[in-house]
Amino acid sequence: MTYTEKLIEAKAGYPFDNWQENKVEYGMVQYTPENCDRAQAVLDRLIESLIQLGPDTPEPQKVEFFQLAVEALNDLNDEIAGLIETGEREDLCSLFDQIAGAAGIDTNKYGGGDGIASEWREW
């Protein structure tokens, strides 16, 4: 599987449909389609940026895009109360690590071994 295919395949791990189901099942009104789409757009931009960089780009340049994405989710979480709760945090941390792995990044080197999102996340 190519670098690009691995990154695109990471989208299969997107949790946003499940978040919207939580809205219905548990009355969590913050998980509107619009809010979930905004969170998804952050990850879509990250993946597209990594694809454009290509597999041979030095790791520090790739990591810059992870920082931008995590900080964008920090801002979104500040704007939308309760968007990233415990379960959603776990979803996102796992997804960031999956994307990083697809991009050839060893996530154990980041966040004290807790994964790449842990470098910058406030959620």
Backbone bond lengths (Angstrom), bond angles and torsions (degrees), N, CA, C in turn:
res aa  C-N    CA-C-N  psi(-1)  N-CA   C-N-CA  omega(-1)  CA-C   N-CA-C  phi
1 M - - - 1.451 - - 1.537 108.08 -
2 T 1.308 115.66 137.57 1.460 119.86 -178.09 1.532 110.70 -78.82
3 Y 1.308 114.63 166.06 1.470 122.92 176.28 1.530 109.91 -53.43
4 T 1.312 117.24 -50.33 1.468 121.68 -178.77 1.525 110.88 -62.61
5 E 1.307 117.12 -43.17 1.469 120.55 179.68 1.532 111.14 -62.63
6 K 1.314 116.91 -39.84 1.470 120.26 178.13 1.524 110.96 -62.72
7 L 1.321 116.24 -42.74 1.466 119.47 179.52 1.526 111.62 -66.29
8 I 1.308 116.53 -43.14 1.468 119.73 178.54 1.529 110.20 -64.49
9 E 1.313 116.97 -38.75 1.461 120.77 179.07 1.534 111.74 -62.17
10 A 1.323 117.35 -28.62 1.469 120.97 178.95 1.527 111.31 -60.19
11 K 1.319 117.55 -24.41 1.466 120.53 178.89 1.530 111.72 -63.24
12 A 1.311 116.89 -21.08 1.465 119.91 176.80 1.529 111.17 -63.76
13 G 1.319 116.64 -20.39 1.459 121.37 178.51 1.520 114.15 -89.21
14 Y 1.314 117.40 5.93 1.465 120.06 179.76 1.532 109.77 -61.30
15 P 1.325 117.21 132.04 1.464 120.86 -178.01 1.530 114.65 -94.65
16 F 1.308 117.56 2.26 1.460 120.37 -165.50 1.526 114.22 -67.16
17 D 1.314 117.63 -32.13 1.472 119.19 174.94 1.528 110.27 -64.86
18 N 1.328 116.03 -40.55 1.469 119.58 177.35 1.516 111.31 -63.53
19 W 1.315 116.56 -38.31 1.462 119.37 178.52 1.528 109.85 -60.19
20 Q 1.321 116.42 -42.28 1.460 119.91 179.98 1.523 111.04 -66.06
21 E 1.325 117.07 -35.02 1.463 120.28 175.89 1.527 110.46 -63.93
22 N 1.339 117.06 -35.28 1.469 120.65 176.96 1.518 111.13 -61.90
23 K 1.331 116.06 -33.46 1.456 119.67 178.45 1.515 109.86 -58.13
24 V 1.302 115.74 -45.92 1.459 120.84 -178.04 1.524 110.32 -71.79
25 E 1.329 116.01 -49.27 1.463 120.79 -172.71 1.525 113.20 -70.81
26 Y 1.328 116.82 -38.92 1.458 120.15 -173.51 1.529 113.80 -116.22
27 G 1.316 117.60 5.40 1.449 120.63 177.80 1.518 113.77 68.62
28 M 1.314 117.14 32.14 1.464 122.05 -178.90 1.530 108.19 -90.86
29 V 1.323 115.27 91.23 1.461 121.85 -169.51 1.528 114.06 -67.58
30 Q 1.326 118.03 -14.59 1.467 119.88 -179.26 1.535 112.66 -71.48
31 Y 1.333 117.30 -14.55 1.458 120.53 -176.12 1.523 112.40 -94.57
32 T 1.311 115.32 53.37 1.458 120.76 175.25 1.528 108.77 -71.60
33 P 1.315 116.98 158.84 1.468 118.09 175.22 1.532 112.06 -55.90
34 E 1.326 116.42 -37.68 1.467 119.86 -179.06 1.529 111.24 -64.53
35 N 1.322 117.14 -45.07 1.465 120.13 -179.50 1.523 111.24 -67.22
36 C 1.304 116.84 -41.19 1.467 120.26 177.87 1.526 110.68 -65.91
37 D 1.322 116.96 -37.71 1.464 120.48 177.12 1.521 111.12 -63.52
38 R 1.316 116.73 -37.07 1.465 119.94 179.00 1.529 110.75 -66.51
39 A 1.319 116.95 -41.16 1.462 120.18 177.38 1.532 109.97 -66.19
40 Q 1.315 116.72 -43.05 1.455 120.55 179.41 1.528 110.94 -62.04
41 A 1.306 117.67 -38.38 1.468 121.25 -179.29 1.528 110.97 -60.14
42 V 1.322 117.26 -34.57 1.462 120.89 177.47 1.528 109.82 -61.52
43 L 1.328 116.40 -45.49 1.466 120.30 -179.49 1.521 111.17 -71.01
44 D 1.323 116.94 -36.88 1.469 120.07 176.56 1.532 110.67 -60.11
45 R 1.339 116.13 -43.06 1.478 120.25 178.67 1.523 110.90 -63.65
46 L 1.327 117.01 -40.87 1.460 120.85 178.49 1.527 110.05 -59.71
47 I 1.319 116.70 -50.92 1.461 120.54 -178.11 1.527 110.75 -62.18
48 E 1.309 117.14 -44.32 1.466 120.19 179.55 1.532 110.88 -62.73
49 S 1.312 117.19 -39.91 1.466 120.52 178.65 1.522 111.10 -64.14
50 L 1.315 116.46 -41.79 1.467 120.16 179.13 1.528 111.04 -65.92
51 I 1.323 116.96 -38.26 1.468 120.73 177.22 1.526 109.53 -62.67
52 Q 1.327 116.31 -45.08 1.461 120.13 -179.51 1.527 111.46 -63.97
53 L 1.329 117.49 -35.78 1.461 120.04 178.35 1.520 111.62 -65.36
54 G 1.319 116.26 -40.78 1.453 121.36 179.92 1.520 112.88 89.51
55 P 1.319 115.90 164.43 1.458 120.97 -173.13 1.519 114.87 -68.65
56 D 1.318 117.96 -23.49 1.458 120.40 -175.09 1.522 113.68 -92.12
57 T 1.311 117.40 3.44 1.461 121.25 178.05 1.522 109.32 -68.72
58 P 1.332 117.23 137.09 1.466 119.32 178.57 1.531 111.48 -58.39
59 E 1.312 115.72 143.60 1.464 122.33 -176.46 1.530 113.63 -52.70
60 P 1.331 119.83 -43.66 1.474 118.23 -179.47 1.522 113.89 -56.51
61 Q 1.319 117.45 -34.09 1.467 120.01 178.04 1.525 110.86 -69.29
62 K 1.312 116.92 -39.00 1.457 120.10 177.07 1.525 110.53 -65.13
63 V 1.310 115.94 -42.22 1.465 121.46 -177.23 1.529 111.16 -62.02
64 E 1.327 117.20 -31.83 1.472 120.03 177.34 1.531 111.14 -56.82
65 F 1.326 116.90 -36.81 1.464 120.06 -179.36 1.531 111.63 -73.22
66 F 1.326 116.67 -30.36 1.460 119.47 173.55 1.523 109.82 -65.63
67 Q 1.315 116.47 -42.41 1.467 119.94 178.62 1.527 110.58 -60.19
68 L 1.323 116.91 -45.97 1.468 120.24 178.76 1.521 111.28 -59.17
69 A 1.329 117.00 -42.11 1.464 120.79 -178.44 1.525 111.39 -67.39
70 V 1.314 117.01 -45.04 1.473 119.87 -179.92 1.519 109.93 -64.27
71 E 1.316 117.38 -42.40 1.463 119.91 179.11 1.527 111.57 -65.73
72 A 1.326 117.08 -34.38 1.473 119.97 175.61 1.526 110.45 -64.44
73 L 1.331 117.23 -38.82 1.471 120.14 176.84 1.526 110.95 -70.62
74 N 1.321 117.89 -33.29 1.469 120.17 173.19 1.522 109.74 -57.79
75 D 1.331 115.82 -47.57 1.466 120.54 -179.57 1.528 111.32 -63.81
76 L 1.313 116.42 -42.26 1.460 120.55 179.64 1.529 110.50 -63.70
77 N 1.316 116.45 -40.34 1.459 120.91 178.78 1.531 111.03 -66.13
78 D 1.334 117.08 -34.76 1.465 120.29 175.80 1.524 110.96 -66.98
79 E 1.314 115.91 -36.44 1.463 121.64 -178.12 1.529 112.31 -74.97
80 I 1.326 116.88 -37.69 1.466 121.71 -175.43 1.523 108.15 -113.93
81 A 1.309 115.58 101.08 1.469 120.84 -175.98 1.521 111.35 -55.48
82 G 1.333 115.50 129.13 1.456 121.06 174.97 1.512 115.39 76.73
83 L 1.327 118.31 12.88 1.460 119.35 -177.75 1.525 111.27 -64.02
84 I 1.314 116.40 -43.65 1.463 119.72 -177.47 1.524 108.63 -112.90
85 E 1.312 114.57 93.60 1.460 122.60 176.13 1.533 108.29 -92.10
86 T 1.305 118.13 -170.59 1.463 121.99 -175.38 1.526 112.76 -57.33
87 G 1.311 117.74 -51.63 1.462 120.55 -179.01 1.514 112.52 -63.72
88 E 1.307 116.21 -39.54 1.457 120.82 179.63 1.527 110.44 -68.67
89 R 1.317 116.44 -36.65 1.467 120.57 176.48 1.530 109.98 -59.96
90 E 1.311 115.99 -45.43 1.465 119.95 179.31 1.528 110.54 -63.27
91 D 1.328 116.38 -42.07 1.467 120.38 177.02 1.526 110.73 -56.78
92 L 1.328 115.54 -48.89 1.461 120.04 -175.69 1.523 112.18 -69.04
93 C 1.317 117.45 -41.96 1.470 119.71 178.93 1.526 110.17 -60.65
94 S 1.311 116.58 -43.55 1.457 120.93 178.09 1.527 110.92 -63.30
95 L 1.306 116.60 -42.67 1.463 121.01 -179.66 1.526 110.89 -64.98
96 F 1.317 117.44 -45.09 1.466 120.00 177.46 1.524 110.98 -58.75
97 D 1.319 117.13 -41.49 1.460 120.35 178.92 1.528 111.21 -66.63
98 Q 1.313 116.65 -37.67 1.463 120.37 177.60 1.527 110.31 -63.84
99 I 1.311 116.89 -44.69 1.465 121.02 179.23 1.529 109.86 -64.56
100 A 1.324 116.34 -42.64 1.467 119.90 179.11 1.525 110.59 -61.05
101 G 1.313 116.67 -44.09 1.459 120.16 178.06 1.519 111.70 -60.01
102 A 1.322 116.34 -41.56 1.460 120.68 178.40 1.528 111.29 -63.87
103 A 1.344 115.66 -28.74 1.462 121.09 179.40 1.525 112.15 -87.90
104 G 1.337 116.80 3.25 1.456 120.55 177.80 1.517 114.77 83.21
105 I 1.317 117.25 23.47 1.466 122.40 -178.59 1.517 109.01 -105.06
106 D 1.325 116.07 131.79 1.464 122.16 175.82 1.525 108.23 -82.06
107 T 1.313 116.69 106.38 1.470 121.36 -174.33 1.522 112.71 -69.41
108 N 1.317 117.76 -19.42 1.472 120.27 179.24 1.521 112.56 -66.57
109 K 1.317 116.82 -15.99 1.465 121.01 179.17 1.526 112.36 -81.21
110 Y 1.307 117.43 -3.23 1.463 121.20 -172.49 1.524 111.56 -121.89
111 G 1.322 114.67 151.21 1.461 120.44 176.27 1.518 113.04 61.08
112 G 1.328 117.17 33.32 1.456 120.38 -178.34 1.520 112.05 61.77
113 G 1.324 116.16 29.37 1.455 121.30 -179.33 1.523 113.43 91.83
114 D 1.338 116.35 -2.46 1.468 120.43 -179.01 1.524 113.54 -87.72
115 G 1.322 117.40 -1.75 1.456 120.57 177.84 1.509 112.50 111.11
116 I 1.322 113.92 164.65 1.458 120.54 -170.81 1.527 113.14 -66.73
117 A 1.308 119.11 -36.45 1.473 120.51 -179.64 1.521 111.52 -64.28
118 S 1.319 116.67 -28.73 1.466 120.96 -177.62 1.524 113.14 -66.36
119 E 1.298 116.54 -13.39 1.476 120.46 176.49 1.528 111.30 -64.02
120 W 1.345 117.27 -35.09 1.467 120.91 -171.29 1.509 115.42 -132.38
121 R 1.310 117.94 -9.07 1.463 118.82 -172.45 1.520 111.91 -70.09
122 E 1.326 114.17 145.98 1.471 122.54 175.43 1.515 110.73 -113.92
123 W 1.320 117.18 7.30 1.452 122.72 -179.10 1.505 109.27 -111.29
